[in-house]
Structure formats: C-alpha cells, structure tokens
Amino acid sequence: MTLFLKHKAMLILMFFLTFNAFAQTNDLSHLLSAKNTQKLTERFIVGGQPSLKDLSVLSENGVTTIINLRAQNEFIEFDEQAKTKALGMTYISIPIAGAVDLTTENVTKFSKIINQNNNKTFVHCASGNRVGAMFALDAYLNKRNTLDEAISIGKKAGLTRLETKVRAIIDKNK
C-alpha cells in the first residue's frame, strides 16, 4: 500500500513540475525586471523599458523582435538598438512621445508591423501605457473590435492614463 501511495505522490509531483515548467516557458514576465511586463498573447509580451539583462533573457527565450514605442531621446542608459541587434533580434522603433503621437498614421504603422510579424515579440515603452494605447487603437480601428473590447485589450496591455485620449480617437473614427 505504501509503495502505491509513493508512486501516486511521485506522479502528482511530476505533473505539477511539468505544468509549472510549461507555464513558465510560455510566460516570461516573471523573469523580467521591466515594469508592468506581462504576456498579452502567445506572440506578444508587453511592458515597460527592458534592461540589458531583460533583452538577453528575451533573446534566450525565443523573442526575435523588439518594438520600442519610446521617443528617440527618451532613454539613454544604453543603446537598445545596438544591444538588440547584437543579440540577433530585430529592432523596430515607432516613436510615441505621448498622447500627441497617438495618431491614425502611427496606429497604421504599428498594425502593419505587428500583423506582418509572426514571431515572438516584446513591445514596450517606459511603463506600458503607450503600448496599451496602441493595442487598443489597433483592436478598434483595424481589427474591428467593439469599443469595450478594444479598451479591455488596451488595459491588459498596459493602458492607464491615455485611456481618455484613446476613447477620443475612437470616437472620431466611429
């Protein structure tokens, strides 16, 4: 009887360890120091500014593309583009300095990039707010989600303070 219980306990333990390992490989957010990092979809991890170590972790875990939504001179700690390329990843910059750059032109550019790219991608700004705004606008303007669905997608991706601006853009495009 005790041997049976030991085997059963071992099988249960193996199941949970395997499940935990699977969950961790599909969600890198717990490995990154960037603010508000989370797995948005199977393809997209979103959040704030990655550190040098974060870029290495992303590369080691199959991320092949970094999309940076920060303005050109907003971050000067290290050359993110050079580090990304040195790690063998593609670097794409769409400068969104703030609400003023949340334009249909930038959303079109963002949408084109994310829809042509089938690779695992990390999309970031400083905190995730602009990332959420862009995903919300893309969801409404290009993917035909409802307003509530688009805002929900945006919030999951990090949308906070820019929600009012996002709603105003959506209202103009109804």
N, C-alpha and C positions, 0 to 999 in steps of 0.2 A: 504493500500500500504506500509506503513512504517513497519508494522508487517512482511510482506513478505520479505522486504529488510533485516530486522534484522535477520530473520531466515536464509536467504541465506548467510548473512555475518557470522553467527554463524557456519553454516555448512562448509563454506570455511575455517574458522579459525580452526575448529576441524580437518579437513582433513590435513591441514599443520602441526598442532601439532602432530597428529598421525604419519604422514610421517616422521617428524623430529625425533620423539622418535624411530621409527623403524630404521631409518638410523643410529642413534647414537648407538643403541644396537648392530648393526652389524659391526660397525667400532669403535674400542676402541682407536684409535690413538690420538684422541683429549683429552683423559683422562690421557695419559701417558706423563711423563717427559723425557723418553729415547729419545736420538737423532734419527732423521730420521724414526720415527715409522710410519708405515702405514699398512693397510690391503692389503695383497697380494692376497689372495683368501678367500673363506668362512672359510677355515680351518687354514690359516696361517696369523699371524700378525708378521711383521718383524721390526727390528730396532737395535738400539744401546743398551748399558747396561741399564737394568731396575734398578730403585731404589727400596728400601724396599716397599715404598708406591705403586710403579708400580706393584710389584709382588702381593700385596694384591688386587689391582684393577683388575688385570688379573684373579686371582682366583675367585673373586666375580662375574666376568662376564663370567664364564664358560670355561676359559682356563684351561686345565688339564695337559698340558705338556710344559716344558721349555727346549729348546735346546740351549745350550751355546757353541758357537764356539771360545770363548777366550781361550788362553793358560792358563795352570793350575795356575800360579802365577801372571798372568797379572792384576787381580783385587783382592784387599784385603780389601776393605771397610767393607764388611760384608760377612758372609758365605752364599753365594747364594744357594748352595745345601741344607743346613740345613733349611733355610727360605722357600724354595720351598716345601720341604717335609713337614715342619710344617703346611703349608697351604693346604696340601693334594694333591699337584700336583706331577707329575713325573718329575724328573730332569735328563737330558741326557747331557753329555759333549763330544764334539768332538773337541779336541784342534787343532785349526788352528792358529798358531802363525803369519803367514804371507804367502807370495807367496810360500815359500819353502814347506809349508804343503798342498798346493793345489795339491793333488795327486789323481790319479785314485782310489787308495785304500780308501782314505778319502771320495771321492765322492761316492764310492760304499757303504760305511758305512752310509753316510748321506742319500743316496737314500733309502736304506733298512729301515732306521728308519722312514723317512717321509712317505714311502709307506705302512708300516705296521701300522702306527698310523692314525686312522681316527678321532682323537679328535682335538679340537681347540688347536692350538699350537702357542707359541711365540718363534721365532728363533732369536737369537741375537749374536752380537759380541760387539765391542766397539762403532762402528759407523754405521754398516750395510753393509760395503764394503765386508767383507768376506762372509756375508750372501748372498749378491747378487752374488758373485763369485760362491758359492756352488750351488745356484739355477740355475744359467746359465749353469754350467757344468753338473748338473743333467739333465737339459732340453735337452741338446745336446747329452750327452753320453748315457743316459738311456731312455729318452722319445722320442728320435729321432726327436726333433725339428730342424729346419734349424739353421744355424749359426746366421742369423739376428734375428730369433725368440728367440733363447737362450740368445743372448746379450740383447734383449729387456726385457725379463723376468728378467734377472740379474739386469738391470738398475732399473726396477720397484722395485726390492727387495733391492736396495741399492748399486749396483756395481758402483764403481768410478775408483780409482787408480789401481785396479787389473785387469782392462779390458784387458790390453796388455798380461798379464800372462794367463788369461782365453783364449784369442784368440790363444796363442801359444800352450796351452794344446789341444785345439780343433783341431788345425792344425796337431798336432802329431797323433791325433786319427781319421783322416778322412779316 
